Amino acid sequence: MRNRHISQNGFTIIEILVVVVIIGILASIVVVSFNSTLRKSRETKVKADLTQIAKAVEALGVDTDRYPNGCPKESTANPEVMDLTTSVAGLLSRPPVGVVQAPCEWTAFAVSQWNGPYLKQVLVDPWNRNYFFDPDFAPYMYNSACPSQAPQAVCVVVGSFGPDGSMYNCDDFFIKLWQ
């Protein structure tokens, strides 16, 4: 009887598992890198949008002496404007004459001085939510969960509520217009 040596051309299960693990590790690295790049690009977009909106709010103020809530520029009275695309905000279209919320109002004179639109298009943040205007924003004042951020004085801002969309927490983005 003749002994035949049969050669096996194939991979063992161990070799296949090693390859699968290596592919998994490489895929994880790519996903983490992509998420980091995506986060940075969203932060860059929100900062650019807020700069553009801040300039628009300032131009509105120069022309009408009003903030998007209808209050005089020197006022830090509420109301907040949680959607800067509305006509009341006056950035995209002429605001209607009338009380927004006492004591803030768009007077006939202020509306007659409107020289917009101050924004060319509707801007939403990278998380598909509206930007806001807040005349009495207190950054990190009431949120002890932001240990790396010192509480700041009340200020007038335009902003985004960030990735989680929750109001007034650590991931908010804002630009101060006045303090």
C-alpha positions in Angstrom: 0.0 0.0 0.0 1.3 3.3 -1.0 1.2 6.3 1.4 -0.1 9.3 -0.3 0.7 12.7 1.1 -2.3 14.9 0.4 -1.5 18.6 0.4 -4.2 20.9 1.7 -4.5 24.3 0.1 -6.7 26.3 2.4 -6.9 28.5 5.4 -7.4 27.3 8.9 -10.2 28.7 11.0 -7.6 30.5 13.2 -6.2 32.3 10.2 -9.6 33.4 9.0 -10.5 34.7 12.5 -7.2 36.6 12.7 -8.0 38.3 9.3 -11.6 39.1 10.5 -10.3 40.6 13.7 -7.7 42.7 11.8 -10.4 44.0 9.4 -12.6 44.8 12.4 -9.9 46.8 14.1 -9.1 48.7 10.9 -12.9 49.4 10.3 -13.1 50.8 13.9 -10.2 53.1 13.3 -11.9 54.4 10.1 -15.2 54.9 11.9 -13.6 56.8 14.8 -11.6 59.0 12.4 -14.7 59.7 10.3 -16.8 60.6 13.4 -14.1 63.0 14.5 -13.9 64.6 11.1 -17.7 64.9 10.9 -17.8 66.5 14.4 -15.1 69.0 13.4 -16.9 69.9 10.2 -20.2 70.5 12.0 -18.4 72.7 14.5 -16.8 74.7 11.7 -20.2 75.1 9.9 -22.0 76.2 13.1 -19.3 78.8 13.9 -19.4 80.1 10.3 -23.2 80.3 10.4 -23.3 82.1 13.7 -20.7 84.6 12.5 -23.0 85.3 9.5 -26.1 85.5 11.7 -24.4 87.8 14.2 -23.4 90.2 11.3 -27.0 90.1 10.1 -28.4 90.9 13.6 -25.9 93.8 13.9 -27.0 95.1 10.5 -30.7 94.8 11.5 -29.8 96.7 14.7 -28.0 99.5 12.8 -30.9 100.0 10.5 -33.9 99.6 12.9 -32.3 100.1 16.4 -34.0 96.7 17.2 -33.0 93.2 17.9 -34.8 90.3 16.3 -37.2 90.2 19.2 -38.4 93.8 18.5 -36.6 95.2 21.6 -34.3 98.3 21.4 -30.7 97.3 20.9 -29.7 98.5 24.4 -32.3 96.3 26.0 -31.7 92.8 27.4 -35.4 92.1 27.8 -36.9 88.8 26.8 -38.4 87.3 24.7 -35.9 84.9 23.1 -36.4 84.2 19.4 -36.0 80.4 19.0 -36.5 80.5 15.3 -34.6 83.3 13.4 -36.4 82.4 10.2 -39.7 83.9 11.3 -40.9 87.2 9.9 -40.9 88.6 13.5 -37.1 88.2 13.6 -36.8 90.5 10.7 -33.7 88.9 9.2 -35.2 87.4 6.1 -38.3 89.5 5.6 -39.7 92.8 6.9 -41.1 92.3 10.4 -44.8 93.1 11.0 -45.6 96.2 13.0 -46.8 95.2 16.5 -46.0 94.0 19.9 -43.8 90.8 20.0 -44.0 90.4 23.7 -44.3 93.4 26.0 -42.2 95.6 26.3 -40.8 94.6 22.9 -42.4 95.7 19.7 -41.7 96.5 16.1 -42.8 100.1 15.7 -43.9 101.5 12.4 -40.8 103.7 12.4 -38.4 100.8 13.1 -40.1 98.7 10.3 -39.8 101.6 7.9 -36.1 101.7 8.5 -35.7 97.9 7.7 -33.3 97.5 4.8 -33.0 93.7 4.5 -33.1 90.9 3.9 -30.0 90.6 6.2 -29.6 86.9 5.4 -29.6 85.4 1.9 -31.1 82.1 3.0 -32.6 80.2 5.8 -29.9 78.8 8.0 -30.3 75.7 10.2 -27.6 74.2 12.3 -25.8 71.0 11.3 -28.2 69.0 13.4 -31.1 70.4 11.4 -32.4 72.8 14.1 -33.0 76.5 14.1 -30.5 79.0 15.4 -31.7 81.2 18.3 -31.4 84.7 19.6 -31.3 85.2 23.4 -31.0 88.7 25.0 -30.3 87.4 28.5 -28.2 84.3 27.9 -26.3 83.1 31.0 -23.6 80.8 29.7 -22.9 77.9 32.0 -24.4 79.8 34.9 -27.0 77.2 35.9 -25.3 74.1 34.7 -22.7 72.6 37.1 -22.2 69.8 34.6 -19.8 72.0 32.6 -16.8 71.9 34.9 -14.4 73.1 32.1 -16.5 76.2 31.5 -16.5 79.0 34.0 -19.9 80.8 34.4 -20.1 84.0 32.4 -22.1 87.2 32.8 -25.4 87.5 31.2 -25.0 88.5 27.5 -26.9 88.9 24.2 -26.2 86.0 21.9 -27.1 84.1 18.7 -26.6 80.4 19.1 -27.2 76.8 18.5 -28.2 74.2 21.1 -25.6 71.9 19.7 -25.7 68.2 18.9 -28.1 67.1 21.7 -30.5 70.0 21.0 -31.0 70.6 24.8 -31.2 74.2 25.9 -28.5 75.8 27.9 -26.0 73.0 28.5 -22.3 72.3 27.8 -22.6 71.5 24.1 -24.2 74.8 23.1 -22.5 77.1 20.5 -23.0 80.8 20.7 -21.5 84.2 19.7 -21.9 87.1 22.1 -23.3 90.3 20.5 -23.3 92.4 23.6 -22.6 91.9 27.3 
